[in-house]
Amino acid sequence: MRVTSAAEAGTDDATLRVLVVTGMSGAGRSTAAHALEDLGWYVVDNLPPAMLDDLCSQMEAAGVEQLAVVLDVRSWSLFEQLPTMYEDLARRGISPEVLFLDASDEAIVRRQSSARRPHPLQGDGRLADGVQVERSLLADLRSVADVVIDTTRLNPHQTASRVAHFFASERAGELRVLLLSFGFKNGVPVDADLVVDARFLPNPHWVPELRSQTGLQPAVRDYVLDQSDAEPFLQQVEGLVRLVSPGYLREGKHHLTVGVGCTGGKHRSTALATELGRRLSASGMRVEVMHRDLGLE
């Protein structure tokens, strides 16, 4: 067991926040763990769930407010202990959160092959066989995760930024909104809670002087936002985010990811996500805007 520490601060009467970090091998668990350390979380790698109750006692005595436990399938028996772990935490008044790191099978095989590392579950079979076994074993845990981050098209810096958006210190009762622009031709982001489609608007790609620019540049931004249907679209999406926000908080969810898609993720979705972020931020919501496919052809 490897234990790594981070800045520890808090008050004796603060409720310990517990985060379970798990997901597919090669999807970025280590990157997420390092990002959490940088955010001030106390991170424990591959702790047997049966030991978590005692660890929580030590953390509370030390005044630690945020504990992240990284679990993987190197020992499947760890996951069989999860129900007991949740019962122990419930007796303490702690409701653990789950962060699940995911990626496409192709991305995982490519990363594992590049690192020349076998998959922990492939046995005598192919690396791809191990990925399928792991995905099956983790399906139930993924389905109950509070946050799923799809790292298929993310580099380590982008993955760390996504983790920071969701798990930096937050104010009580606050919803964190991530607006993620993307291109449908590169796939719908599997970690989006809501997806809206901007392909009904005229595409700047077919305007020669705009083709090489992006939705972050004034000429493209103005072209997109000046379309007659753009303003009603923005108002509807903004209203939808405001409508669902109280319900998310009532259900104990503090994170909302909205995917804004167009064909390539370069023009319309980028301009609209940026404008939505500006409007929601101006009203006091905690918002971050990311552009998944901006640098892709």
C-alpha positions as CSV (number, residue, x, y, z in Angstrom):
1,M,0.0,0.0,0.0
2,R,1.3,3.4,-1.0
3,V,0.2,6.4,1.1
4,T,0.7,9.9,-0.2
5,S,-0.1,13.0,1.7
6,A,-1.2,16.4,0.8
7,A,-1.9,19.7,2.6
8,E,-4.0,19.0,5.6
9,A,-6.3,21.7,7.0
10,G,-9.7,21.9,8.6
11,T,-11.6,22.0,11.9
12,D,-12.1,19.3,14.4
13,D,-15.9,19.3,13.9
14,A,-15.8,19.2,10.1
15,T,-17.4,16.2,8.4
16,L,-14.8,14.1,6.6
17,R,-15.3,14.0,2.9
18,V,-14.5,10.6,1.3
19,L,-13.9,10.1,-2.4
20,V,-13.5,6.6,-4.0
21,V,-11.4,6.9,-7.1
22,T,-11.7,4.0,-9.5
23,G,-12.1,3.1,-13.1
24,M,-10.5,1.3,-16.0
25,S,-6.8,0.5,-16.0
26,G,-5.1,3.1,-18.3
27,A,-7.9,5.6,-18.0
28,G,-6.0,8.0,-15.7
29,R,-6.5,7.0,-12.1
30,S,-2.9,8.0,-11.2
31,T,-3.3,11.3,-12.9
32,A,-6.5,11.9,-11.0
33,A,-4.8,10.9,-7.7
34,H,-2.0,13.4,-8.3
35,A,-4.5,16.1,-9.2
36,L,-6.4,15.5,-6.0
37,E,-3.1,15.7,-3.9
38,D,-2.4,19.1,-5.6
39,L,-5.9,20.2,-4.4
40,G,-5.2,19.3,-0.8
41,W,-6.7,15.8,-0.6
42,Y,-5.1,13.1,1.5
43,V,-4.7,10.3,-1.0
44,V,-4.4,6.5,-0.2
45,D,-3.7,4.1,-3.1
46,N,-5.2,0.6,-3.1
47,L,-6.4,0.6,0.5
48,P,-8.4,-2.5,1.5
49,P,-12.0,-1.2,2.2
50,A,-12.0,-3.1,5.5
51,M,-9.3,-0.7,6.7
52,L,-11.2,2.4,5.8
53,D,-13.1,2.8,9.0
54,D,-9.9,2.9,11.1
55,L,-8.3,5.3,8.6
56,C,-11.3,7.7,8.8
57,S,-10.8,7.7,12.6
58,Q,-7.2,8.7,12.1
59,M,-8.1,11.4,9.5
60,E,-10.7,12.9,11.7
61,A,-8.4,13.0,14.7
62,A,-5.8,14.7,12.6
63,G,-8.3,17.3,11.3
64,V,-8.1,16.1,7.7
65,E,-11.2,17.2,5.8
66,Q,-10.8,15.4,2.4
67,L,-9.8,11.7,1.9
68,A,-9.5,10.0,-1.5
69,V,-9.1,6.2,-1.7
70,V,-7.9,4.8,-5.0
71,L,-9.2,1.3,-5.9
72,D,-8.5,-0.8,-8.9
73,V,-9.0,-4.4,-10.0
74,R,-5.6,-5.7,-9.0
75,S,-7.5,-7.5,-6.2
76,W,-11.2,-7.9,-7.0
77,S,-11.8,-9.0,-3.4
78,L,-11.5,-5.3,-2.6
79,F,-14.7,-4.5,-4.5
80,E,-16.5,-7.3,-2.7
81,Q,-15.9,-5.5,0.5
82,L,-17.4,-2.2,-0.7
83,P,-20.9,-2.8,0.8
84,T,-19.3,-3.2,4.2
85,M,-17.3,-0.1,3.6
86,Y,-20.4,1.9,2.8
87,E,-22.2,0.6,5.9
88,D,-19.2,1.6,8.1
89,L,-19.1,5.1,6.6
90,A,-22.9,5.5,6.9
91,R,-22.6,4.9,10.7
92,R,-20.2,7.9,10.7
93,G,-22.6,10.1,8.8
94,I,-20.4,10.0,5.8
95,S,-21.8,9.5,2.3
96,P,-18.8,8.7,0.0
97,E,-18.6,10.0,-3.5
98,V,-17.3,7.9,-6.4
99,L,-15.1,9.2,-9.2
100,F,-14.9,6.8,-12.2
101,L,-12.2,7.2,-14.9
102,D,-13.2,5.7,-18.2
103,A,-11.9,5.6,-21.8
104,S,-12.6,3.7,-24.9
105,D,-11.3,0.2,-25.3
106,E,-9.1,1.4,-28.2
107,A,-7.6,4.2,-26.1
108,I,-6.8,1.8,-23.2
109,V,-5.2,-0.8,-25.5
110,R,-3.1,1.9,-27.1
111,R,-2.0,3.4,-23.8
112,Q,-1.2,0.0,-22.2
113,S,0.7,-1.2,-25.3
114,S,2.6,2.1,-25.5
115,A,3.7,1.7,-21.9
116,R,4.5,-2.0,-22.5
117,R,2.4,-3.0,-19.6
118,P,0.1,-6.1,-19.6
119,H,-3.5,-5.6,-18.4
120,P,-3.9,-6.9,-14.8
121,L,-6.8,-9.2,-15.9
122,Q,-5.6,-10.5,-19.3
123,G,-4.0,-13.6,-18.0
124,D,-2.8,-15.7,-20.9
125,G,-5.1,-13.9,-23.3
126,R,-4.9,-10.7,-25.2
127,L,-4.7,-7.2,-23.7
128,A,-8.1,-6.5,-25.2
129,D,-9.6,-9.6,-23.4
130,G,-8.4,-8.1,-20.1
131,V,-10.1,-4.8,-20.9
132,Q,-13.4,-6.5,-21.6
133,V,-13.2,-8.5,-18.3
134,E,-12.4,-5.3,-16.3
135,R,-15.2,-3.4,-18.0
136,S,-17.7,-6.1,-17.0
137,L,-16.5,-6.2,-13.4
138,L,-16.7,-2.4,-13.0
139,A,-20.1,-1.9,-14.8
140,D,-22.1,-1.7,-11.6
141,L,-19.7,0.7,-9.9
142,R,-19.6,2.9,-12.9
143,S,-23.4,3.1,-12.9
144,V,-23.5,4.6,-9.4
145,A,-20.6,6.9,-9.8
146,D,-21.1,10.6,-8.9
147,V,-18.7,11.7,-11.6
148,V,-17.6,9.9,-14.7
149,I,-14.7,11.4,-16.6
150,D,-14.1,10.0,-20.1
151,T,-10.4,10.5,-20.8
152,T,-10.4,9.0,-24.3
153,R,-9.5,12.4,-26.0
154,L,-7.9,14.0,-23.0
155,N,-4.2,14.4,-22.3
156,P,-3.0,14.2,-18.6
157,H,-3.1,17.9,-18.2
158,Q,-6.7,18.0,-19.4
159,T,-7.7,15.1,-17.2
160,A,-6.2,16.8,-14.1
161,S,-8.1,20.0,-15.1
162,R,-11.4,18.1,-15.2
163,V,-10.7,16.6,-11.7
164,A,-9.8,20.0,-10.4
165,H,-13.1,21.4,-11.7
166,F,-15.1,18.8,-9.9
167,F,-13.2,18.3,-6.6
168,A,-11.6,21.6,-5.7
169,S,-12.9,23.1,-2.5
170,E,-16.5,24.0,-3.0
171,R,-19.1,26.1,-1.1
172,A,-21.9,24.2,0.5
173,G,-25.0,23.9,-1.6
174,E,-23.2,24.9,-4.8
175,L,-23.5,23.2,-8.1
176,R,-20.5,23.0,-10.4
177,V,-21.4,23.2,-14.1
178,L,-19.0,22.1,-16.8
179,L,-19.8,23.2,-20.3
180,L,-18.0,20.9,-22.8
181,S,-18.0,21.7,-26.5
182,F,-17.4,18.7,-28.8
183,G,-17.8,17.5,-32.3
184,F,-20.3,14.7,-33.1
185,K,-18.0,13.3,-35.7
186,N,-15.5,12.5,-32.8
187,G,-18.2,10.9,-30.6
188,V,-20.6,12.1,-28.0
189,P,-18.9,12.5,-24.6
190,V,-20.0,9.6,-22.4
191,D,-19.6,11.7,-19.2
192,A,-22.1,14.4,-20.2
193,D,-25.3,14.6,-18.1
194,L,-27.0,16.7,-20.8
195,V,-26.2,17.0,-24.5
196,V,-27.5,19.7,-26.8
197,D,-27.1,19.8,-30.6
198,A,-26.1,23.0,-32.4
199,R,-25.9,21.5,-35.9
200,F,-29.1,23.2,-36.9
201,L,-27.3,26.5,-37.1
202,P,-25.4,27.5,-40.3
203,N,-21.9,26.0,-40.2
204,P,-19.0,28.6,-40.4
205,H,-16.9,25.8,-42.0
206,W,-18.5,26.7,-45.3
207,V,-17.6,30.3,-45.1
208,P,-14.1,30.4,-46.6
209,E,-12.8,33.3,-44.5
210,L,-14.0,31.6,-41.3
211,R,-13.0,28.0,-42.0
212,S,-9.6,28.2,-40.5
213,Q,-10.7,30.2,-37.4
214,T,-12.5,28.9,-34.2
215,G,-15.5,29.9,-32.1
216,L,-13.1,31.6,-29.8
217,Q,-12.3,34.3,-32.4
218,P,-14.6,37.3,-32.8
219,A,-15.5,36.8,-36.4
220,V,-16.7,33.2,-35.9
221,R,-18.3,34.0,-32.5
222,D,-20.3,36.9,-34.1
223,Y,-21.3,34.8,-37.1
224,V,-22.7,32.1,-34.8
225,L,-24.4,34.3,-32.2
226,D,-25.9,36.6,-34.9
227,Q,-28.0,33.7,-36.3
228,S,-31.7,34.3,-35.6
229,D,-32.0,30.9,-33.9
230,A,-28.9,31.3,-31.7
231,E,-30.5,33.5,-29.0
232,P,-33.6,31.3,-28.4
233,F,-31.3,28.3,-28.2
234,L,-29.0,29.9,-25.7
235,Q,-32.0,31.0,-23.6
236,Q,-33.5,27.5,-23.6
237,V,-30.3,25.8,-22.6
238,E,-29.6,28.4,-19.9
239,G,-33.1,27.9,-18.6
240,L,-32.7,24.1,-18.6
241,V,-29.5,24.3,-16.5
242,R,-31.3,26.6,-14.0
243,L,-34.3,24.3,-14.0
244,V,-32.4,21.1,-13.1
245,S,-29.9,22.7,-10.8
246,P,-32.0,22.6,-7.6
247,G,-33.0,19.0,-8.3
248,Y,-29.4,18.0,-8.7
249,L,-28.5,19.5,-5.3
250,R,-31.5,17.9,-3.6
251,E,-30.3,14.5,-4.9
252,G,-26.9,15.2,-3.5
253,K,-25.2,15.7,-6.9
254,H,-22.9,18.7,-7.0
255,H,-21.7,18.4,-10.6
256,L,-23.4,18.9,-13.9
257,T,-21.7,18.4,-17.3
258,V,-23.5,19.8,-20.3
259,G,-22.2,18.7,-23.7
260,V,-22.6,21.3,-26.5
261,G,-22.1,19.6,-29.9
262,C,-21.7,20.6,-33.5
263,T,-20.2,18.6,-36.4
264,G,-16.5,19.1,-35.7
265,G,-16.4,20.9,-32.3
266,K,-14.5,23.9,-33.7
267,H,-17.0,26.6,-34.6
268,R,-20.6,26.6,-33.4
269,S,-20.3,24.5,-30.2
270,T,-17.2,26.4,-29.1
271,A,-18.8,29.8,-29.5
272,L,-22.1,28.7,-27.9
273,A,-20.5,26.9,-24.9
274,T,-18.3,30.0,-24.3
275,E,-21.3,32.3,-24.4
276,L,-23.4,30.0,-22.1
277,G,-20.5,30.0,-19.7
278,R,-20.4,33.8,-19.7
279,R,-24.1,34.1,-19.0
280,L,-24.2,31.5,-16.2
281,S,-21.1,32.9,-14.6
282,A,-22.5,36.4,-14.6
283,S,-25.5,35.1,-12.7
284,G,-23.3,33.7,-9.9
285,M,-23.1,30.0,-10.9
286,R,-19.8,28.2,-10.7
287,V,-19.0,27.4,-14.3
288,E,-16.1,26.1,-16.3
289,V,-15.9,25.8,-20.1
290,M,-13.8,23.2,-21.9
291,H,-13.4,22.5,-25.6
292,R,-12.7,18.8,-26.2
293,D,-12.1,18.8,-29.9
294,L,-10.9,22.3,-30.6
295,G,-7.4,21.2,-31.7
296,L,-8.6,18.2,-33.8
297,E,-9.1,18.2,-37.5
